[in-house]
Amino acid sequence: MSDEDDFDLPTDFPTTIETNKSKQNLPAMPFFKKAMHALNLLSYIVVLSTYLVATYSGVGINGISDEELFNKHPTLLTPNYKSTKFIWGVIFFTQGVFAVAQLFHPRCRDHILLVQGIGPFFILASVAQLIWYVSFAYGMLITSVVFLFGALVCAVGLLARQYQIFQQAEMKIESKKNTTDMVIPGGRAQKKMEDSVDDGYLLLRFPFGIYAGWITAMFPLMLSIVISTFEVEVSVLVWVAVMGVALLTGLSMGLLLRKENGLPSYSIPSVIAYYFCGVRVELEAPNDYILATYDEAYLNMMKNVSAIAAVMLLVTAVSRFVAIYLRDRCFKKNEENDLYDSTGLDGIDYVQA
């Protein structure tokens, strides 16, 4: 194996299996992987079918459509349905591409982010999401919150496992950079080192990032729905709503501003900002129940809080992306100039592409 091939870290799963498993267990591994891929596709089809029945069939689940179900439980955290229903289209489209690619695309099928990163998490999240929605439609609110939390745990666990693999791959690449005598700037080996850890992002990481972001936003909403069924003071409901916005904003800012290895997470904060925009739109024209329950001061406060949080997250995400892009461009140029100087090529003019 050449030195350049060694840099292609994320796709080395078959090699890691051979070193960690005995030869007697190897024949069972392809069957296990195929079964997992088939279950991923089946889980996706079942959840998608449930969503289509609940949203577009006219029958719904338990005789109530998706929009009617959320309108039945209005809260200060309920987003405008027509403004935010498109997120599920993005989620199901990206997950559908993943479900097909992981069956038929060889590089995706054996990718370490799929086999070790996703594993059974997607299947478990799909099952939990299915039970969450069905129990919600049948009025079992506490059960629905429990299974929504289960879907959230699975989604976060999937992303955490993938991020751990990402960090391990990046550490290996850094070690190879440090032990390599010379890498020609712009050469094939350098390109592989820089691109390998990002390989598979759109297929194997992005679909679950936006999914986790929306499930995360749904959790304080479902808690608010459950609490509103009890006879509590209006101030308690307002406090729950404000704390929900604060916690979601704090989580998003933490993901955007983290300084660990790897880029910040943009998908979850962007989805949460989209959710806040939906809350703001809904509070612009609240239904009769919200108007009768909450004072105008509370409504104005929640409109301002949700709008400020959305703008803050979007501005932070864009500025963070631009800052990191410019930083990496500067570092890359400096490293390439240093490499030219150290190899006696400092007399050659450098032209930034």
C-alpha positions as CSV (number, residue, x, y, z in Angstrom):
1,M,0.0,0.0,0.0
2,S,1.4,3.4,-1.0
3,D,1.8,6.4,1.3
4,E,-1.0,8.2,-0.5
5,D,-3.4,5.4,0.1
6,D,-2.6,5.4,3.8
7,F,-4.1,8.9,4.1
8,D,-7.6,7.7,3.0
9,L,-8.6,7.1,6.6
10,P,-12.4,7.2,6.7
11,T,-12.8,4.2,4.3
12,D,-10.5,1.8,6.1
13,F,-13.3,-0.1,7.9
14,P,-12.6,-3.5,6.3
15,T,-9.0,-3.3,7.5
16,T,-10.0,-2.5,11.0
17,I,-12.4,-5.4,11.1
18,E,-9.7,-7.8,10.1
19,T,-7.4,-6.6,12.9
20,N,-10.0,-6.7,15.6
21,K,-12.0,-9.8,14.8
22,S,-10.8,-13.4,14.4
23,K,-11.0,-15.0,11.0
24,Q,-13.8,-17.2,12.2
25,N,-16.1,-14.2,12.7
26,L,-15.3,-12.6,9.3
27,P,-18.0,-14.5,7.2
28,A,-20.8,-13.2,9.5
29,M,-19.7,-9.5,9.2
30,P,-20.9,-9.0,5.5
31,F,-24.3,-10.5,6.4
32,F,-24.6,-8.3,9.5
33,K,-23.7,-5.2,7.4
34,K,-26.2,-6.1,4.7
35,A,-28.9,-6.7,7.3
36,M,-28.2,-3.3,8.9
37,H,-28.3,-1.6,5.5
38,A,-31.7,-3.2,4.7
39,L,-33.1,-2.3,8.1
40,N,-32.0,1.3,7.6
41,L,-33.9,1.4,4.3
42,L,-36.9,-0.3,5.9
43,S,-36.9,2.1,8.8
44,Y,-36.8,5.1,6.5
45,I,-39.7,3.8,4.4
46,V,-41.9,3.1,7.5
47,V,-41.3,6.6,9.0
48,L,-41.8,8.3,5.6
49,S,-45.0,6.4,5.0
50,T,-46.3,7.4,8.4
51,Y,-45.5,11.1,7.8
52,L,-47.2,11.0,4.4
53,V,-50.3,9.5,5.8
54,A,-50.4,11.9,8.7
55,T,-49.8,15.0,6.5
56,Y,-51.2,14.4,3.0
57,S,-53.7,11.5,3.1
58,G,-56.6,13.5,4.5
59,V,-57.2,10.8,7.0
60,G,-54.2,11.3,9.4
61,I,-53.4,9.2,12.4
62,N,-56.3,8.5,14.7
63,G,-58.5,10.7,12.4
64,I,-56.4,13.8,12.8
65,S,-53.8,15.3,10.5
66,D,-50.4,16.6,11.4
67,E,-51.4,20.2,11.2
68,E,-54.6,19.7,13.2
69,L,-52.6,17.8,15.9
70,F,-50.3,20.7,16.6
71,N,-53.1,23.3,16.3
72,K,-54.9,21.2,19.0
73,H,-52.1,21.9,21.5
74,P,-51.1,25.6,21.1
75,T,-48.2,26.9,23.2
76,L,-45.8,29.8,23.1
77,L,-43.2,27.5,21.5
78,T,-45.5,26.1,18.7
79,P,-44.0,27.2,15.4
80,N,-46.2,28.2,12.4
81,Y,-47.0,24.9,10.7
82,K,-47.0,26.1,7.1
83,S,-43.7,28.0,7.5
84,T,-41.8,25.1,9.1
85,K,-43.3,21.9,7.5
86,F,-40.7,22.2,4.7
87,I,-38.0,21.0,7.1
88,W,-39.4,17.5,7.0
89,G,-39.1,17.5,3.3
90,V,-35.4,18.3,3.6
91,I,-34.9,15.7,6.3
92,F,-36.7,12.9,4.4
93,F,-35.0,13.8,1.1
94,T,-31.5,13.7,2.6
95,Q,-32.2,10.6,4.6
96,G,-33.7,9.0,1.4
97,V,-30.5,9.7,-0.5
98,F,-28.6,8.2,2.4
99,A,-30.8,5.1,2.6
100,V,-30.3,4.4,-1.1
101,A,-26.6,5.2,-1.2
102,Q,-25.8,3.0,1.7
103,L,-27.2,0.0,-0.1
104,F,-25.9,0.6,-3.6
105,H,-22.9,2.9,-3.4
106,P,-19.7,0.8,-2.6
107,R,-17.8,3.6,-1.0
108,C,-20.7,4.6,1.1
109,R,-21.7,1.0,2.0
110,D,-18.3,0.3,3.7
111,H,-17.6,3.7,5.0
112,I,-16.5,3.8,8.6
113,L,-18.9,6.7,9.4
114,L,-21.7,4.3,8.4
115,V,-20.6,1.0,9.8
116,Q,-19.2,2.3,13.1
117,G,-20.7,5.8,13.3
118,I,-24.3,5.3,12.4
119,G,-24.6,1.6,13.3
120,P,-28.1,0.8,14.8
121,F,-28.7,4.4,15.9
122,F,-30.7,5.4,12.9
123,I,-33.0,2.3,13.2
124,L,-33.6,3.0,16.9
125,A,-34.3,6.7,16.3
126,S,-36.8,5.8,13.6
127,V,-38.6,3.4,15.9
128,A,-38.7,6.0,18.7
129,Q,-39.9,8.7,16.3
130,L,-42.7,6.4,15.0
131,I,-43.9,5.6,18.5
132,W,-43.6,9.3,19.5
133,Y,-45.9,10.4,16.7
134,V,-48.5,7.7,17.0
135,S,-48.7,8.1,20.8
136,F,-49.0,11.9,20.3
137,A,-51.8,11.4,17.9
138,Y,-53.7,9.1,20.3
139,G,-53.3,11.6,23.2
140,M,-50.7,9.7,25.2
141,L,-48.6,12.8,25.8
142,I,-46.3,11.6,28.4
143,T,-45.5,8.5,26.4
144,S,-44.9,10.6,23.4
145,V,-42.4,12.8,25.3
146,V,-40.5,9.8,26.5
147,F,-40.1,8.3,23.0
148,L,-39.3,11.7,21.6
149,F,-36.5,11.9,24.1
150,G,-35.4,8.4,23.0
151,A,-35.2,9.6,19.4
152,L,-33.2,12.6,20.5
153,V,-30.8,10.4,22.5
154,C,-30.3,8.2,19.4
155,A,-29.7,11.1,17.1
156,V,-27.2,12.8,19.4
157,G,-25.5,9.5,20.1
158,L,-25.1,8.9,16.3
159,L,-23.6,12.4,15.8
160,A,-21.3,12.0,18.9
161,R,-20.0,8.7,17.6
162,Q,-19.4,10.1,14.2
163,Y,-17.6,13.1,15.7
164,Q,-15.4,10.8,17.7
165,I,-14.5,8.9,14.5
166,F,-13.9,12.2,12.8
167,Q,-11.5,13.3,15.5
168,Q,-9.6,10.0,15.5
169,A,-9.2,10.2,11.7
170,E,-8.0,13.8,12.0
171,M,-5.4,12.9,14.7
172,K,-4.1,10.1,12.4
173,I,-3.7,12.6,9.5
174,E,-1.9,15.1,11.8
175,S,0.5,12.3,12.9
176,K,1.2,11.4,9.2
177,K,1.7,15.1,8.4
178,N,4.3,15.3,11.3
179,T,6.1,12.2,10.2
180,T,6.2,13.0,6.5
181,D,9.5,14.5,5.3
182,M,8.0,16.6,2.6
183,V,4.5,17.0,1.0
184,I,4.4,18.9,-2.2
185,P,1.9,21.7,-1.9
186,G,-1.2,21.1,-4.0
187,G,-0.1,17.5,-4.6
188,R,-2.3,14.5,-4.5
189,A,-1.0,13.3,-1.1
190,Q,-1.8,16.7,0.5
191,K,-5.2,16.8,-1.1
192,K,-6.1,13.4,0.3
193,M,-4.9,14.4,3.8
194,E,-7.1,17.5,3.8
195,D,-10.2,15.9,2.2
196,S,-10.4,12.5,3.8
197,V,-11.9,13.5,7.2
198,D,-14.6,15.5,5.4
199,D,-15.4,12.6,3.0
200,G,-19.0,11.4,3.4
201,Y,-20.3,14.6,5.0
202,L,-23.3,15.2,2.8
203,L,-24.4,11.5,2.7
204,L,-23.5,10.3,6.2
205,R,-23.5,13.4,8.5
206,F,-25.6,16.2,7.2
207,P,-28.9,14.3,7.1
208,F,-28.6,13.4,10.8
209,G,-27.4,16.9,11.7
210,I,-30.6,18.6,10.5
211,Y,-32.7,15.7,11.9
212,A,-31.1,16.0,15.3
213,G,-31.6,19.8,15.2
214,W,-35.3,19.5,14.6
215,I,-35.9,16.8,17.1
216,T,-33.9,18.9,19.6
217,A,-36.3,21.9,18.9
218,M,-39.3,19.6,19.3
219,F,-38.4,18.4,22.7
220,P,-39.1,21.7,24.7
221,L,-42.2,22.1,22.6
222,M,-43.5,18.7,23.7
223,L,-42.6,19.4,27.3
224,S,-44.5,22.7,27.1
225,I,-47.6,20.8,25.6
226,V,-47.5,18.3,28.5
227,I,-47.1,20.9,31.2
228,S,-50.0,22.9,29.7
229,T,-52.4,20.0,30.2
230,F,-52.0,20.4,34.0
231,E,-53.5,23.3,35.9
232,V,-50.5,25.5,36.3
233,E,-50.1,29.2,36.4
234,V,-49.6,31.1,33.1
235,S,-46.3,32.4,34.5
236,V,-45.0,28.8,34.6
237,L,-45.9,28.2,31.0
238,V,-44.1,31.5,30.1
239,W,-41.1,30.5,32.1
240,V,-40.9,27.1,30.3
241,A,-41.1,28.8,27.0
242,V,-38.4,31.3,27.8
243,M,-36.1,28.7,29.3
244,G,-36.7,26.5,26.2
245,V,-35.5,29.3,23.9
246,A,-32.6,30.0,26.2
247,L,-31.4,26.4,26.3
248,L,-31.7,25.9,22.6
249,T,-29.8,29.1,22.0
250,G,-27.1,28.2,24.4
251,L,-26.7,24.7,22.9
252,S,-26.5,26.2,19.4
253,M,-23.9,28.8,20.4
254,G,-21.8,26.1,22.0
255,L,-21.8,24.1,18.8
256,L,-20.9,27.2,16.8
257,L,-18.1,28.5,19.0
258,R,-16.5,25.2,20.1
259,K,-12.7,25.1,19.6
260,E,-12.1,21.3,19.5
261,N,-10.6,19.6,16.4
262,G,-12.9,19.8,13.4
263,L,-15.2,22.5,12.2
264,P,-18.2,23.9,14.2
265,S,-21.6,22.3,13.7
266,Y,-23.7,24.5,11.5
267,S,-26.6,22.2,10.7
268,I,-28.2,22.0,14.2
269,P,-27.9,25.7,15.0
270,S,-29.3,26.6,11.6
271,V,-32.3,24.3,12.0
272,I,-33.0,25.7,15.5
273,A,-32.8,29.3,14.1
274,Y,-35.3,28.2,11.5
275,Y,-37.5,26.9,14.3
276,F,-37.3,30.2,16.1
277,C,-38.4,32.0,12.9
278,G,-41.5,29.7,12.8
279,V,-42.3,30.6,16.4
280,R,-42.1,34.3,15.6
281,V,-44.3,33.9,12.6
282,E,-46.9,32.0,14.6
283,L,-47.0,34.6,17.4
284,E,-47.6,37.4,14.8
285,A,-51.1,36.0,14.4
286,P,-51.8,33.7,17.4
287,N,-55.0,31.7,17.6
288,D,-57.9,32.5,20.0
289,Y,-56.6,30.2,22.7
290,I,-53.2,31.9,22.9
291,L,-54.9,35.4,22.9
292,A,-57.2,34.4,25.7
293,T,-54.5,32.7,27.8
294,Y,-51.5,35.1,27.6
295,D,-51.3,38.8,28.1
296,E,-50.1,40.9,25.2
297,A,-46.8,41.6,27.1
298,Y,-46.0,37.9,27.2
299,L,-46.7,37.6,23.5
300,N,-44.5,40.5,22.6
301,M,-41.8,39.2,24.8
302,M,-41.8,35.8,23.2
303,K,-41.9,37.4,19.7
304,N,-38.8,39.5,20.5
305,V,-37.0,36.7,22.2
306,S,-37.5,34.2,19.4
307,A,-36.6,36.8,16.7
308,I,-33.4,37.9,18.5
309,A,-32.3,34.3,19.1
310,A,-32.9,33.4,15.4
311,V,-30.9,36.5,14.2
312,M,-28.1,35.9,16.7
313,L,-27.7,32.3,15.6
314,L,-27.7,33.1,11.9
315,V,-25.3,36.0,12.2
316,T,-23.0,33.9,14.4
317,A,-23.1,30.9,12.0
318,V,-22.3,33.1,9.0
319,S,-19.5,35.1,10.7
320,R,-18.0,31.9,12.2
321,F,-18.0,30.2,8.8
322,V,-16.3,33.2,7.1
323,A,-13.8,33.6,9.9
324,I,-12.7,29.9,9.8
325,Y,-12.6,29.9,6.0
326,L,-10.3,33.0,5.9
327,R,-8.2,31.5,8.7
328,D,-7.7,28.2,6.9
329,R,-6.8,29.9,3.7
330,C,-4.2,32.0,5.4
331,F,-2.7,29.0,7.3
332,K,-2.7,27.0,4.1
333,K,-0.9,29.7,2.2
334,N,1.7,30.1,5.0
335,E,2.3,26.4,5.3
336,E,2.8,26.1,1.6
337,N,5.2,29.0,1.5
338,D,7.2,27.5,4.4
339,L,7.4,24.2,2.6
340,Y,8.7,25.9,-0.5
341,D,11.3,27.8,1.5
342,S,12.4,24.6,3.4
343,T,12.9,22.7,0.1
344,G,14.9,25.5,-1.6
345,L,12.0,26.6,-3.8
346,D,11.7,30.0,-2.2
347,G,12.8,31.7,-5.4
348,I,9.6,30.5,-7.1
349,D,6.7,32.9,-7.1
350,Y,3.6,31.6,-5.4
351,V,0.2,32.3,-7.0
352,Q,-2.9,31.7,-4.8
353,A,-5.5,29.9,-6.8
